[in-house]
Amino acid sequence: MKISARNQLKGKVVSIQEGAVNGIVVIDIGGGNEISATISMTAVKELGLQVGKEAVAVIKATSVMVGLPD
C-alpha cells in the first residue's frame, strides 16, 4: 500500500486499551518514545492488532501544535 503521508513511525504495539467503541493503541517507536492513537475497535480487530505486533503510526495533519517543556 502506498500513501501520501510522509510521517510514518514504525514500532511495536505495547498496549491496547479496549473500550466499548474505541481503543487506545500505544506503539513503542524506539528511543524511549511511545505514540498513542485512539481508533475504533472495529479497526483494531480488522487490522489484527495485538501487543507485540509490528505496526506503523501514520500521521497526516493540517495543523501541528508545538510546546516547550517546563
VOLO-803161 format. One record per residue: residue number from 1; residue in one letter; x, y, z negated of N, C-alpha, C, CB in turn. Coordinates in Angstrom, 3 decimals. Glycine has a CB too. Layout:
<site NUM 'A' <X Y Z> <X Y Z> <X Y Z> <X Y Z>>;
...
This chain:
<site 1 'M' <0.840 -1.168 0.000> <0.000 0.000 0.000> <0.894 1.242 0.000> <-0.960 -0.008 -1.216>>;
<site 2 'K' <0.589 2.171 0.889> <1.297 3.450 0.922> <0.339 4.522 0.430> <1.828 3.782 2.364>>;
<site 3 'I' <0.864 5.422 -0.410> <0.063 6.521 -0.927> <0.854 7.814 -0.831> <-0.369 6.253 -2.383>>;
<site 4 'S' <0.139 8.933 -0.868> <0.803 10.228 -0.705> <1.434 10.752 -1.989> <-0.179 11.236 -0.193>>;
<site 5 'A' <0.989 10.288 -3.137> <1.513 10.792 -4.409> <2.989 10.434 -4.545> <0.707 10.218 -5.600>>;
<site 6 'R' <3.801 11.421 -4.834> <5.247 11.206 -4.956> <5.665 10.848 -6.380> <5.995 12.448 -4.505>>;
<site 7 'N' <4.839 11.174 -7.338> <5.176 10.907 -8.733> <4.708 9.506 -9.113> <4.540 11.968 -9.668>>;
<site 8 'Q' <5.619 8.564 -8.966> <5.329 7.168 -9.266> <6.342 6.677 -10.295> <5.367 6.289 -7.972>>;
<site 9 'L' <5.854 6.295 -11.455> <6.717 5.882 -12.552> <6.506 4.395 -12.827> <6.437 6.726 -13.824>>;
<site 10 'K' <7.527 3.603 -12.527> <7.437 2.158 -12.716> <7.736 1.795 -14.159> <8.400 1.424 -11.771>>;
<site 11 'G' <7.064 0.766 -14.649> <7.314 0.317 -16.006> <6.546 -0.940 -16.330> <6.961 1.396 -16.984>>;
<site 12 'K' <6.406 -1.195 -17.630> <5.676 -2.378 -18.111> <4.574 -1.951 -19.054> <6.626 -3.374 -18.817>>;
<site 13 'V' <3.445 -2.603 -18.930> <2.316 -2.337 -19.815> <2.686 -2.796 -21.224> <1.019 -3.055 -19.310>>;
<site 14 'V' <2.570 -1.894 -22.203> <2.896 -2.256 -23.583> <1.650 -2.356 -24.459> <3.859 -1.240 -24.175>>;
<site 15 'S' <0.550 -1.732 -24.031> <-0.692 -1.894 -24.784> <-1.886 -1.502 -23.923> <-0.661 -1.052 -26.074>>;
<site 16 'I' <-3.015 -2.125 -24.244> <-4.289 -1.785 -23.619> <-5.310 -1.715 -24.739> <-4.708 -2.834 -22.509>>;
<site 17 'Q' <-5.834 -0.525 -24.976> <-6.861 -0.342 -25.995> <-8.200 -0.368 -25.264> <-6.659 1.009 -26.810>>;
<site 18 'E' <-8.944 -1.453 -25.452> <-10.193 -1.632 -24.724> <-11.353 -0.950 -25.424> <-10.493 -3.104 -24.550>>;
<site 19 'G' <-12.139 -0.216 -24.643> <-13.351 0.416 -25.138> <-14.539 -0.169 -24.402> <-13.295 1.953 -24.966>>;
<site 20 'A' <-15.715 0.353 -24.685> <-16.929 -0.150 -24.041> <-16.929 0.168 -22.542> <-18.177 0.454 -24.710>>;
<site 21 'V' <-16.436 1.355 -22.170> <-16.449 1.786 -20.771> <-15.046 1.994 -20.225> <-17.248 3.066 -20.625>>;
<site 22 'N' <-14.177 2.615 -21.008> <-12.811 2.936 -20.584> <-11.783 2.221 -21.453> <-12.577 4.450 -20.634>>;
<site 23 'G' <-10.589 2.113 -20.915> <-9.473 1.569 -21.665> <-8.307 2.536 -21.594> <-9.069 0.180 -21.131>>;
<site 24 'I' <-7.471 2.539 -22.624> <-6.261 3.357 -22.621> <-5.088 2.410 -22.380> <-6.090 4.167 -23.976>>;
<site 25 'V' <-4.419 2.624 -21.257> <-3.303 1.773 -20.859> <-2.010 2.550 -21.109> <-3.425 1.333 -19.350>>;
<site 26 'V' <-1.088 1.936 -21.844> <0.209 2.569 -22.130> <1.284 1.790 -21.389> <0.508 2.610 -23.678>>;
<site 27 'I' <2.101 2.538 -20.624> <3.177 1.941 -19.839> <4.508 2.490 -20.332> <2.990 2.224 -18.319>>;
<site 28 'D' <5.439 1.581 -20.639> <6.805 1.954 -21.016> <7.566 2.205 -19.724> <7.506 0.835 -21.896>>;
<site 29 'I' <7.996 3.451 -19.513> <8.693 3.808 -18.274> <10.211 3.901 -18.468> <8.160 5.135 -17.743>>;
<site 30 'G' <10.687 3.440 -19.614> <12.122 3.392 -19.868> <12.632 4.620 -20.586> <12.863 3.225 -18.584>>;
<site 31 'G' <13.819 4.502 -21.117> <14.463 5.609 -21.809> <13.730 6.057 -23.053> <14.604 6.757 -20.888>>;
<site 32 'G' <12.941 5.153 -23.653> <12.167 5.502 -24.836> <10.910 6.299 -24.512> <13.023 6.281 -25.787>>;
<site 33 'N' <10.525 6.341 -23.247> <9.357 7.111 -22.819> <8.186 6.203 -22.461> <9.715 7.991 -21.626>>;
<site 34 'E' <7.005 6.647 -22.843> <5.774 5.946 -22.501> <4.795 6.948 -21.911> <5.164 5.234 -23.744>>;
<site 35 'I' <3.948 6.452 -21.035> <2.895 7.271 -20.454> <1.587 6.513 -20.614> <3.185 7.606 -18.948>>;
<site 36 'S' <0.511 7.245 -20.893> <-0.775 6.584 -21.066> <-1.784 7.135 -20.083> <-1.284 6.748 -22.498>>;
<site 37 'A' <-2.746 6.309 -19.739> <-3.810 6.704 -18.833> <-5.112 6.088 -19.316> <-3.498 6.274 -17.376>>;
<site 38 'T' <-6.169 6.853 -19.213> <-7.497 6.347 -19.511> <-8.144 5.977 -18.186> <-8.356 7.398 -20.299>>;
<site 39 'I' <-8.454 4.695 -18.031> <-9.084 4.213 -16.802> <-10.273 3.346 -17.185> <-8.072 3.417 -15.913>>;
<site 40 'S' <-11.130 3.089 -16.234> <-12.314 2.285 -16.530> <-11.915 0.846 -16.847> <-13.301 2.318 -15.346>>;
<site 41 'M' <-12.730 0.197 -17.659> <-12.479 -1.214 -17.971> <-12.646 -2.062 -16.713> <-13.436 -1.711 -19.090>>;
<site 42 'T' <-13.492 -1.616 -15.799> <-13.625 -2.323 -14.519> <-12.291 -2.322 -13.792> <-14.722 -1.673 -13.636>>;
<site 43 'A' <-11.595 -1.163 -13.778> <-10.287 -1.070 -13.128> <-9.249 -1.939 -13.836> <-9.815 0.385 -13.095>>;
<site 44 'V' <-9.284 -1.943 -15.165> <-8.351 -2.793 -15.932> <-8.502 -4.241 -15.492> <-8.606 -2.665 -17.467>>;
<site 45 'K' <-9.737 -4.694 -15.388> <-9.996 -6.096 -15.015> <-9.667 -6.362 -13.554> <-11.456 -6.456 -15.283>>;
<site 46 'E' <-10.066 -5.444 -12.651> <-9.799 -5.641 -11.226> <-8.303 -5.672 -10.931> <-10.465 -4.539 -10.410>>;
<site 47 'L' <-7.520 -4.867 -11.652> <-6.070 -4.847 -11.472> <-5.378 -6.003 -12.188> <-5.507 -3.533 -11.967>>;
<site 48 'G' <-6.099 -6.686 -13.063> <-5.500 -7.785 -13.819> <-4.440 -7.301 -14.787> <-4.899 -8.799 -12.877>>;
<site 49 'L' <-4.620 -6.091 -15.328> <-3.622 -5.541 -16.249> <-3.546 -6.357 -17.527> <-3.942 -4.084 -16.579>>;
<site 50 'Q' <-2.332 -6.627 -17.948> <-2.057 -7.353 -19.187> <-0.779 -6.810 -19.784> <-1.947 -8.887 -18.941>>;
<site 51 'V' <-0.671 -6.900 -21.095> <0.566 -6.492 -21.773> <1.712 -7.328 -21.219> <0.450 -6.660 -23.332>>;
<site 52 'G' <2.822 -6.659 -20.886> <3.999 -7.328 -20.347> <4.057 -7.330 -18.830> <4.044 -8.730 -20.840>>;
<site 53 'K' <2.944 -7.005 -18.181> <2.906 -6.988 -16.723> <3.485 -5.681 -16.199> <1.465 -7.180 -16.213>>;
<site 54 'E' <4.206 -5.757 -15.076> <4.738 -4.544 -14.462> <3.605 -3.750 -13.841> <5.807 -4.883 -13.403>>;
<site 55 'A' <3.715 -2.429 -13.910> <2.704 -1.542 -13.355> <3.372 -0.242 -12.942> <1.562 -1.282 -14.375>>;
<site 56 'V' <2.655 0.555 -12.169> <3.158 1.846 -11.722> <2.142 2.911 -12.109> <3.425 1.851 -10.181>>;
<site 57 'A' <2.604 3.938 -12.818> <1.758 5.087 -13.117> <1.910 6.053 -11.940> <2.152 5.770 -14.501>>;
<site 58 'V' <0.796 6.360 -11.289> <0.809 7.262 -10.140> <0.146 8.565 -10.576> <0.073 6.629 -8.894>>;
<site 59 'I' <0.878 9.671 -10.422> <0.384 10.958 -10.898> <0.162 11.871 -9.697> <1.377 11.601 -11.914>>;
<site 60 'K' <-1.069 12.308 -9.527> <-1.422 13.258 -8.474> <-2.261 14.323 -9.130> <-2.186 12.572 -7.276>>;
<site 61 'A' <-1.737 15.516 -9.247> <-2.441 16.570 -9.963> <-2.332 17.890 -9.212> <-1.888 16.718 -11.384>>;
<site 62 'T' <-3.356 18.685 -9.340> <-3.324 20.009 -8.728> <-2.747 21.044 -9.676> <-4.719 20.425 -8.294>>;
<site 63 'S' <-2.669 20.711 -10.954> <-2.053 21.624 -11.918> <-1.313 20.812 -12.976> <-3.123 22.546 -12.578>>;
<site 64 'V' <-0.213 21.355 -13.427> <0.596 20.699 -14.446> <0.835 21.709 -15.559> <1.952 20.163 -13.856>>;
<site 65 'M' <0.646 21.284 -16.802> <0.907 22.149 -17.949> <2.336 21.910 -18.423> <-0.117 21.888 -19.101>>;
<site 66 'V' <2.989 22.970 -18.847> <4.349 22.877 -19.355> <4.370 23.483 -20.749> <5.365 23.596 -18.409>>;
<site 67 'G' <5.027 22.813 -21.667> <5.138 23.319 -23.027> <6.556 23.221 -23.538> <4.206 22.567 -23.947>>;
<site 68 'L' <6.789 23.828 -24.664> <8.092 23.787 -25.310> <7.957 23.074 -26.655> <8.668 25.222 -25.494>>;
<site 69 'P' <8.957 22.275 -27.020> <8.916 21.625 -28.332> <9.020 22.660 -29.450> <10.051 20.589 -28.457>>;
<site 70 'D' <8.489 22.321 -30.604> <8.574 23.226 -31.780> <9.987 23.323 -32.290> <7.655 22.746 -32.913>>;
